[in-house]
Amino acid sequence: MLRLGKHIRLTSREVERFTEITGFLPEEVKTIDDLDAYVERCKNFYWGVSDDTKFLHWLIDKERSRCLGLL
């Protein structure tokens, strides 16, 4: 992720990983708030309490953390 002040830009590899994990292209992600909203929309689309859903949510959170340099 490239960052300049409040603005961000996902690298092509990050866009590819998010799209592969969620099935949704992270369009219009220009700030951290946009990224959080994208993550929330994806989690809401794939809602539930099954182990598969929990794993998918974990993958989405892990990718977000990776983008923010938290891993």
VMD Tcl script that draws the C-alpha trace (Angstrom):
set ca {
  {0.00 0.00 0.00}
  {1.27 3.42 -0.89}
  {0.38 6.17 1.53}
  {0.48 9.96 1.29}
  {-1.14 11.71 4.21}
  {-4.74 10.51 4.43}
  {-4.70 9.04 0.93}
  {-3.73 5.48 0.08}
  {-3.29 3.43 -3.04}
  {-3.38 -0.34 -3.03}
  {-0.68 -2.01 -5.08}
  {-1.73 -4.26 -7.93}
  {-0.74 -7.30 -5.87}
  {-2.92 -6.14 -2.95}
  {-5.87 -5.54 -5.29}
  {-5.33 -9.03 -6.70}
  {-5.21 -10.64 -3.23}
  {-8.33 -8.83 -1.97}
  {-10.20 -9.75 -5.14}
  {-9.12 -13.38 -4.87}
  {-10.15 -13.60 -1.21}
  {-13.46 -11.72 -1.43}
  {-14.55 -11.96 -5.05}
  {-14.99 -8.18 -5.09}
  {-12.65 -5.66 -6.68}
  {-11.61 -3.02 -4.13}
  {-12.64 -0.05 -6.26}
  {-12.70 3.48 -4.92}
  {-10.42 2.64 -1.99}
  {-8.56 5.92 -1.53}
  {-8.37 6.24 2.27}
  {-8.09 3.95 5.28}
  {-11.78 4.61 5.95}
  {-12.58 3.45 2.40}
  {-10.55 0.28 3.00}
  {-12.40 -0.34 6.27}
  {-15.76 0.18 4.53}
  {-14.74 -2.26 1.77}
  {-13.73 -4.85 4.39}
  {-17.02 -4.36 6.23}
  {-19.07 -4.73 3.02}
  {-17.27 -7.97 2.18}
  {-17.78 -9.36 5.67}
  {-21.47 -8.40 5.58}
  {-21.87 -10.15 2.23}
  {-20.25 -13.31 3.64}
  {-22.02 -13.38 6.99}
  {-22.62 -16.35 9.21}
  {-21.13 -18.39 12.02}
  {-19.74 -21.38 10.12}
  {-16.07 -22.26 10.31}
  {-15.71 -21.33 6.63}
  {-17.15 -17.86 7.25}
  {-14.94 -17.32 10.28}
  {-11.91 -18.36 8.22}
  {-12.85 -16.01 5.37}
  {-13.28 -13.10 7.79}
  {-9.89 -13.95 9.30}
  {-8.30 -13.91 5.82}
  {-9.86 -10.51 5.06}
  {-8.63 -9.10 8.39}
  {-5.16 -10.54 7.82}
  {-4.91 -8.92 4.39}
  {-6.05 -5.58 5.82}
  {-3.41 -5.83 8.55}
  {-0.78 -6.71 5.96}
  {-1.67 -3.63 3.93}
  {-1.40 -1.42 7.00}
  {1.96 -2.92 7.95}
  {0.62 -4.46 11.14}
  {1.99 -7.94 10.35}
}
mol new
graphics top color blue
foreach p $ca { graphics top sphere $p radius 0.5 }
foreach p [lrange $ca 0 end-1] q [lrange $ca 1 end] { graphics top cylinder $p $q radius 0.2 }
display resetview
